[in-house]
Amino acid sequence: MVDDPDMRPTGGAEERWRRALERQPELRKLVEAPSRSRADVETAATRLGLHISTLYRLLRRFEVDRTAEAITGRARGWCPGRSRVPALIETVIDAAIQDFFLTKQAPSAAALHREIELRCRATGLATPAISTVHRRLRKLGRKTVAGRREGRGAAEAQTMRPGALQIDRPNMLWQIDHSPADVVIVDVETRAPIGRPWVTLVIDVASRVIAGLHVSLEDPSVISVGLALRHAILDKADALREREVAADWPAFGLPDGVHSDNGSDFRSATFQRACANLGIEIDYRPLGAPRYGGHIERLIGTAQQEMHLLPGTTFSNVSQRGDYDSDGSAALTLDEFETWLWRFIASDYNMRIHSVTGRPPLVAWRCGVDGQGFAPRRPSDPERLAFEFLPSVPRAITRQGVVFNRIHYYEPFLEPLFDTGDRRLLVRYDPRDLSRLYLATAQGVQSIRYRNLARPPMSLWELRAARRRLAAEGAAHVNEDALFEARRRNVELVGRAKSETRRQRRDAERRDRGYAAALAPDPPQPDPEPVASLGPISGRVGEIEQW
C-alpha cells in the first residue's frame, strides 16, 4: 500500500495538504503567542471552520512538530518519518513540555527528561530515550520557547524586523536566489561557446557562509532550488574530495527558515509543500523592497566580480565589456566552471574576513555551532530530499500501468495497488529525465520505468519540442511511438547542426547533462521482465489520462 500522505488517492491527499497549509499560519500564531486564552483558540477555530476541540488536538501536535505533515489527516498505514513512540507516551511527553518545560523556571532538557521519567513510572509506561525528547524540543522553535518562558519581548527578539534581521546563530535563516553567471562557457567536445550558465546560491545570514549552490544550463526552476537546498543541507566532504578541492566546507543541516523573492519557482506548490514537510518556514521578500534580500544580492555581486577575472567573462554590462570578445575568449566547460566556483567558495570566500561580522564566514559558522552548543538539524531521510522537490502530477493506475504525457510506465509493484483499488496516485517526475516516474511507498521511494525499456531517455523540454514538431507537421494522431520518433529526428538535427549554431550546441549539452544529473537517485529494482512478456495488469479497466 502507498504510505505517504502525498501519494495516496489524489483527491483526499490533495485536500488534506491544502487544509494543512491553510491551517499552518493560524496554528503558528497560536503556538508562538506569549500567552493563549480559550477565546483566542475559539476565534481561530471559527476562522478555520473547526470545532474548538479539533483545534486543540491540532495545537498539541503542532507544538511538538511544526511541519505540515503533523497536521495533515493521514490515510491508513504507517507514514515514513512518523513517530513510533506509543501514543500514551507521546501524551506524557507533550504534557510535560507544556506544563513543565515551557515555563518561566526554564528547566533544562535533562530536567525535562527526568520529569517525563517520573510521570511514565507513575503510570506504568516505559521511559522514552532522551534523544526522543531532544527531537521534540528541536521542533518547537526558538520563538515559541522564548515567548512562553520570557514573554512577548523575548519572542519578538527572535523574529525578523524591517531593515534588521535578528539572527544570532547558523541555520536560523537562509537566503536563496539565482543569477546568470557573468561568463560564457564552452562545449565539452568542440570547445565552442554555448552561452552563460545559471547559478543558484544559498547564504546563511548569521555567519555569512555560503551554505550551498547549484550550476545549470536550465532556466531557474523548483528543481534548481531543490538541488541548491539539498547541497546546502547535506555534508559536502565527499563532493569536495571528488572535485579535488582541498578545503573545509562544514555548513550543513536544515534551516529554520528560507528567505526568497516572489519568483514562480519559489511560489510553486512543490516548493511550498517540500518546505512545509521539512519544517522550513518560507519568508517571501515584500514586493518592491529589494533591500530585504540584501545578503544574497551582495553575495551574488561579489561572486560576479570574481567571474570578471575568468576567460570569457561578459562583465556586468556592455560598457564594461567594451571590445572584449567574450565568445572568442571563452575556455571553461560547465564542469570546469563549477569546480572553479566550488574552489572560490570553499577556499576563498568562506575564509575571507567579512566586512560586517569582522571574521571569516567559516569561523563565524564554527563559533555559532561549537560556541553556542548548537546542533544543526539533520533530515530524517537524506535520500528523500531530492524526492521532496520533484514536481508531482495525479495519475491513475490502469491495466496498462501509468500514462504520463502519452508515455506508458510499468513496474510489478503497481499490480497490488490496482487490485486493492488505490488507483489514483500522485507520482513525481524529474523534468530532466522522463525515463522513470517516482512514487513513495511503505518500502521507500520507488521508480516506475518506461513500459518499453528499449526507449531512450527524454527530457521534458525534448518532449515538448517533439510535440511542437509533430504539430508543425500536421500530425493527426500523436501517440508514444510518434513522440519518440520526433525526438529521434530532433536529436539527429541537433547533431548535424552542433558545429554550426550556439543554440544547438547548448541544447546538446543540456540533454546530456540532464540525463546524467537526474535529481532523484535510482532506487533498487527487481530484475525486469522482457518487454514482450509484460502483459496488462489484471483487473478492470481503470481511468486513463485524457487528451
QUIZIVEN-V6562 format. One record per residue. RES is the residue in one small letter. PHI is phi in whole degrees, 0 to 359 (* if undefined). NEAR is the number of other ideal C-beta (glycine too) atoms within 12 Angstrom. Layout:
# QUIZIVEN-V6562
<<RES;PHI;NEAR> <RES;PHI;NEAR>>
This chain:
# QUIZIVEN-V6562
<<m;*;24> <v;292;40> <d;228;28> <d;230;42> <p;298;38> <d;275;44> <m;234;45> <r;265;36> <p;317;29> <t;304;27> <g;303;17> <g;295;25> <a;296;33> <e;298;26> <e;294;18> <r;296;29> <w;293;35> <r;299;22> <r;296;24> <a;298;33> <l;292;28> <e;290;23> <r;280;35> <q;305;38> <p;299;22> <e;295;29> <l;295;41> <r;296;33> <k;299;24> <l;291;37> <v;284;41> <e;268;34> <a;292;27> <p;301;27> <s;220;20> <r;216;26> <s;258;13> <r;298;16> <a;298;13> <d;298;24> <v;293;30> <e;297;19> <t;297;19> <a;295;33> <a;298;25> <t;297;15> <r;297;19> <l;271;26> <g;71;14> <l;241;24> <h;288;15> <i;298;23> <s;293;14> <t;296;21> <l;294;30> <y;298;25> <r;296;22> <l;296;35> <l;297;37> <r;299;27> <r;292;34> <f;289;36> <e;291;37> <v;252;37> <d;208;37> <r;271;41> <t;262;38> <a;295;39> <e;297;36> <a;295;35> <i;247;39> <t;265;35> <g;301;25> <r;259;26> <a;279;27> <r;296;16> <g;98;20> <w;269;18> <c;267;31> <p;303;29> <g;89;29> <r;287;25> <s;297;26> <r;259;16> <v;289;26> <p;306;17> <a;302;15> <l;295;17> <i;290;28> <e;302;29> <t;298;24> <v;296;35> <i;299;43> <d;301;36> <a;295;24> <a;293;34> <i;297;39> <q;290;26> <d;259;19> <f;240;30> <f;283;34> <l;274;34> <t;231;18> <k;292;17> <q;288;15> <a;50;17> <p;294;23> <s;280;17> <a;296;28> <a;295;15> <a;295;21> <l;298;35> <h;298;30> <r;297;20> <e;295;30> <i;296;39> <e;300;26> <l;298;17> <r;292;27> <c;293;28> <r;297;15> <a;295;13> <t;251;17> <g;75;11> <l;256;21> <a;288;17> <t;277;25> <p;290;30> <a;293;18> <i;295;21> <s;297;14> <t;297;30> <v;296;36> <h;300;24> <r;298;28> <r;297;39> <l;292;35> <r;296;30> <k;277;34> <l;291;36> <g;96;33> <r;298;33> <k;295;32> <t;298;37> <v;297;33> <a;297;27> <g;295;31> <r;287;33> <r;271;26> <e;241;23> <g;102;18> <r;301;19> <g;299;15> <a;294;22> <a;294;27> <e;296;19> <a;294;22> <q;265;32> <t;250;29> <m;276;25> <r;245;12> <p;304;12> <g;89;11> <a;210;13> <l;270;30> <q;273;23> <i;239;32> <d;237;24> <r;208;30> <p;301;39> <n;69;40> <m;289;36> <l;208;37> <w;249;48> <q;243;44> <i;220;52> <d;196;39> <h;245;36> <s;198;31> <p;292;26> <a;289;41> <d;277;33> <v;204;44> <v;267;37> <i;253;45> <v;239;33> <d;293;35> <v;292;23> <e;265;15> <t;269;22> <r;60;22> <a;273;29> <p;294;31> <i;234;35> <g;112;33> <r;262;33> <p;278;43> <w;263;35> <v;239;42> <t;248;46> <l;239;43> <v;234;42> <i;241;46> <d;274;46> <v;295;43> <a;295;34> <s;263;39> <r;69;41> <v;288;46> <i;284;48> <a;277;48> <g;193;44> <l;204;47> <h;207;40> <v;239;40> <s;203;37> <l;272;39> <e;279;36> <d;297;23> <p;306;32> <s;204;33> <v;296;38> <i;293;42> <s;294;40> <v;298;47> <g;298;44> <l;292;40> <a;294;41> <l;293;42> <r;299;38> <h;297;38> <a;291;40> <i;283;40> <l;271;29> <d;294;22> <k;249;30> <a;300;18> <d;295;12> <a;295;23> <l;297;24> <r;295;16> <e;298;13> <r;270;24> <e;57;13> <v;260;25> <a;273;13> <a;204;24> <d;259;24> <w;219;38> <p;278;32> <a;299;41> <f;196;34> <g;105;36> <l;282;39> <p;278;39> <d;288;38> <g;213;33> <v;232;42> <h;254;36> <s;215;42> <d;278;30> <n;256;22> <g;297;24> <s;298;18> <d;293;33> <f;277;35> <r;270;20> <s;294;26> <a;297;24> <t;297;33> <f;295;37> <q;296;31> <r;293;39> <a;299;43> <c;295;41> <a;299;36> <n;286;40> <l;265;39> <g;73;37> <i;253;42> <e;274;31> <i;265;35> <d;238;28> <y;273;24> <r;293;28> <p;302;17> <l;299;12> <g;74;10> <a;229;16> <p;298;16> <r;298;16> <y;290;28> <g;250;36> <g;300;23> <h;296;37> <i;289;39> <e;295;26> <r;293;25> <l;298;39> <i;299;34> <g;299;20> <t;296;28> <a;297;35> <q;296;29> <q;300;22> <e;292;26> <m;294;33> <h;292;23> <l;265;18> <l;272;31> <p;294;26> <g;91;35> <t;297;31> <t;262;31> <f;57;26> <s;276;19> <n;199;13> <v;296;11> <s;296;10> <q;294;16> <r;291;20> <g;59;12> <d;268;11> <y;294;23> <d;267;16> <s;296;31> <d;296;25> <g;293;15> <s;266;23> <a;301;33> <a;220;22> <l;267;32> <t;282;31> <l;297;38> <d;297;25> <e;293;25> <f;295;38> <e;295;33> <t;296;23> <w;302;33> <l;295;39> <w;301;34> <r;294;24> <f;300;32> <i;291;42> <a;287;35> <s;261;25> <d;237;25> <y;303;33> <n;292;38> <m;256;25> <r;284;26> <i;288;17> <h;279;28> <s;294;12> <v;267;18> <t;280;24> <g;78;13> <r;208;22> <p;297;25> <p;306;39> <l;297;33> <v;293;25> <a;297;34> <w;296;37> <r;297;25> <c;295;24> <g;292;32> <v;275;26> <d;284;16> <g;292;16> <q;263;20> <g;65;12> <f;272;23> <a;255;21> <p;305;33> <r;282;29> <r;264;19> <p;293;30> <s;294;26> <d;221;23> <p;305;21> <e;294;22> <r;282;33> <l;303;34> <a;298;32> <f;297;43> <e;302;46> <f;264;41> <l;280;44> <p;297;34> <s;241;33> <v;211;29> <p;284;29> <r;215;36> <a;259;32> <i;275;44> <t;244;30> <r;298;26> <q;268;30> <g;108;38> <v;237;44> <v;245;30> <f;224;43> <n;52;31> <r;69;28> <i;258;39> <h;266;36> <y;233;39> <y;206;36> <e;215;35> <p;301;23> <f;291;32> <l;286;39> <e;300;23> <p;299;21> <l;295;35> <f;295;31> <d;296;18> <t;271;17> <g;94;18> <d;279;32> <r;261;31> <r;263;29> <l;230;45> <l;261;37> <v;255;43> <r;247;41> <y;217;37> <d;258;40> <p;303;38> <r;279;36> <d;205;36> <l;268;42> <s;287;35> <r;207;38> <l;255;43> <y;229;44> <l;218;43> <a;273;38> <t;231;31> <a;298;24> <q;270;22> <g;108;25> <v;285;38> <q;239;34> <s;259;39> <i;240;40> <r;273;36> <y;312;32> <r;295;36> <n;266;23> <l;289;24> <a;278;16> <r;293;26> <p;280;24> <p;300;31> <m;211;38> <s;275;35> <l;295;32> <w;292;26> <e;292;37> <l;298;35> <r;295;20> <a;295;28> <a;295;36> <r;294;28> <r;296;18> <r;296;26> <l;297;27> <a;295;16> <a;294;13> <e;276;17> <g;74;9> <a;298;18> <a;279;9> <h;226;13> <v;252;24> <n;231;20> <e;300;31> <d;299;20> <a;295;23> <l;297;37> <f;289;32> <e;292;22> <a;295;30> <r;297;35> <r;299;21> <r;293;21> <n;294;33> <v;296;28> <e;298;16> <l;297;22> <v;297;27> <g;299;20> <r;289;14> <a;268;20> <k;304;26> <s;280;16> <e;256;15> <t;236;20> <r;295;25> <r;297;21> <q;292;27> <r;297;34> <r;295;33> <d;297;29> <a;297;34> <e;294;34> <r;302;33> <r;297;32> <d;295;29> <r;289;29> <g;297;32> <y;296;25> <a;287;18> <a;243;30> <a;307;30> <l;299;43> <a;275;37> <p;292;24> <d;271;21> <p;294;24> <p;301;13> <q;232;21> <p;293;13> <d;301;9> <p;288;21> <e;280;16> <p;303;12> <v;304;16> <a;297;11> <s;267;12> <l;280;25> <g;278;16> <p;294;20> <i;292;29> <s;292;17> <g;122;19> <r;282;15> <v;289;15> <g;264;27> <e;291;21> <i;237;20> <e;299;24> <q;256;8> <w;231;13>>
